[in-house]
Amino acid sequence: MKRVLLYIIGLLIIIIENSILNYINIFDTSFNLLIIYISIISLYLDEIEIGIIAILLGFTKDISIGSVFGINALILFFISYPISFIREKIYKQSNATIFTLVLLTSIFDSIVSFITYSLIYNNYGLLNHIFKGIFLIPLDNAILSVIIFNLFKNYISKLQND
């Protein structure tokens, strides 16, 4: 039941991203709530659980936005699995941990997305994409992740107890 609920929450996040957050721009970038969500819940679930949820949410996002099919599933899986693998070795309740994880995962997402879309669509705005993808988007996501984590800390910590 927990897994289904986590998928449904992720589905709601995808809907919010596609309908509302695409219109909220800070320095011409928008937030990626799904990266934040997967990064945080990966700290509390085992590798197989979060891997399956991440792949399903990634495919759902790919279908909903009509991008390269499977790219978000791969990105979310390669974000969730290592975080879940090291979850016992890091302090989960730290804002610095959440900030760093989301910063690194957002940079990874930006790099993979840039390479994929550049190869497929021949889109080469390199300096603009590097500035946004390596600095602005990860920083926006990391700051928002700390806010979200502090707002929902009590609910998130219950994931570990189930």
C-alpha positions in Angstrom: 0.0 0.0 0.0 2.9 2.3 0.8 4.4 1.9 -2.6 1.1 2.7 -4.3 0.6 5.8 -2.2 4.2 6.9 -3.1 3.5 6.4 -6.8 0.2 8.4 -6.5 2.0 11.2 -4.8 4.6 11.2 -7.6 1.8 11.2 -10.1 0.3 14.3 -8.5 3.7 15.9 -8.5 4.0 15.3 -12.3 0.6 16.8 -12.8 1.6 19.9 -10.7 4.8 20.2 -12.6 3.1 20.0 -16.0 0.2 22.3 -15.2 1.5 24.9 -12.7 5.2 24.9 -12.3 5.9 25.2 -16.0 4.5 28.7 -15.7 6.5 29.7 -12.6 9.9 30.8 -13.8 12.8 32.0 -11.7 15.6 33.3 -13.9 14.0 31.6 -16.9 14.1 28.1 -15.1 11.4 26.1 -13.5 11.6 23.7 -10.5 11.8 19.9 -10.9 9.7 18.6 -8.1 10.0 15.0 -9.2 13.8 15.0 -8.8 13.3 16.5 -5.3 10.7 13.9 -4.4 12.7 10.9 -5.7 15.9 12.2 -4.0 14.2 12.5 -0.6 12.2 9.3 -0.6 15.2 7.4 -1.8 16.7 8.0 1.6 14.0 5.9 3.2 13.3 3.0 0.8 15.3 0.1 -0.3 16.9 -0.1 -3.7 14.3 -2.3 -5.4 11.3 -0.4 -4.0 12.5 3.1 -5.0 13.9 1.8 -8.3 10.5 0.5 -9.4 8.7 3.6 -8.3 11.3 5.8 -10.0 11.1 3.9 -13.3 7.3 4.0 -13.3 7.2 7.7 -12.5 9.9 8.4 -15.1 7.8 6.6 -17.8 4.7 8.5 -16.7 6.5 11.8 -17.0 7.9 10.8 -20.4 4.4 10.0 -21.6 2.9 13.1 -20.1 5.3 15.6 -21.6 6.0 13.7 -24.9 9.8 13.8 -24.6 12.3 11.1 -25.5 10.6 8.0 -24.2 12.5 6.4 -21.3 15.0 9.2 -20.6 13.3 10.4 -17.5 12.8 6.8 -16.3 16.6 6.2 -16.7 17.5 9.4 -15.0 15.2 8.8 -12.0 16.4 5.3 -11.7 20.1 6.3 -11.8 19.3 9.0 -9.2 17.2 6.8 -6.8 19.3 3.6 -6.7 22.6 5.0 -5.5 20.9 7.2 -2.9 19.0 4.3 -1.6 22.2 2.2 -1.6 24.0 4.7 0.7 21.0 5.6 2.8 22.3 3.8 5.9 25.7 5.6 5.7 24.4 9.2 5.7 22.6 11.4 8.1 19.1 11.8 6.6 17.7 14.6 8.8 20.3 17.2 7.8 19.3 20.1 5.6 22.9 20.0 4.2 22.4 16.4 3.2 19.1 17.1 1.4 20.6 20.2 -0.2 23.7 18.4 -1.5 21.8 15.3 -2.8 19.3 17.4 -4.7 22.0 19.7 -6.0 24.0 16.7 -7.4 21.0 14.9 -8.7 19.8 18.1 -10.5 23.2 18.5 -12.1 23.1 14.9 -13.3 19.6 15.4 -14.7 20.6 18.5 -16.5 23.7 17.0 -18.0 22.0 13.8 -19.2 19.0 15.8 -20.6 21.3 18.3 -22.4 23.3 15.5 -24.0 20.2 13.6 -25.0 18.3 16.5 -26.4 21.4 17.9 -28.2 22.0 14.6 -30.0 18.4 14.1 -31.0 17.2 17.7 -31.7 20.6 19.3 -32.6 20.1 22.0 -30.1 23.4 23.6 -29.2 23.0 26.6 -26.9 25.9 25.3 -24.9 26.8 28.3 -22.7 23.2 29.0 -21.8 22.4 25.4 -21.0 25.6 25.0 -18.9 24.7 28.1 -16.9 21.1 27.0 -16.4 21.8 23.3 -16.0 24.8 23.4 -13.8 24.1 26.5 -11.7 20.5 27.9 -11.7 18.3 24.8 -11.9 20.3 22.7 -9.4 20.5 25.7 -7.0 16.7 26.4 -7.3 15.9 22.7 -6.8 18.2 22.4 -3.8 16.8 25.4 -2.0 13.3 24.3 -2.6 14.1 20.8 -1.4 15.2 22.1 2.0 12.0 24.0 2.3 9.9 21.0 1.3 11.9 18.7 3.5 11.4 20.9 6.6 7.6 21.3 5.8 7.1 17.5 5.5 9.8 16.2 7.8 7.4 14.3 10.1 5.7 12.6 7.3 8.9 11.7 5.5 10.4 10.1 8.6 7.4 7.8 8.9 8.5 6.2 5.6 11.4 4.6 7.5 9.1 3.2 10.2 6.8 1.3 7.8 
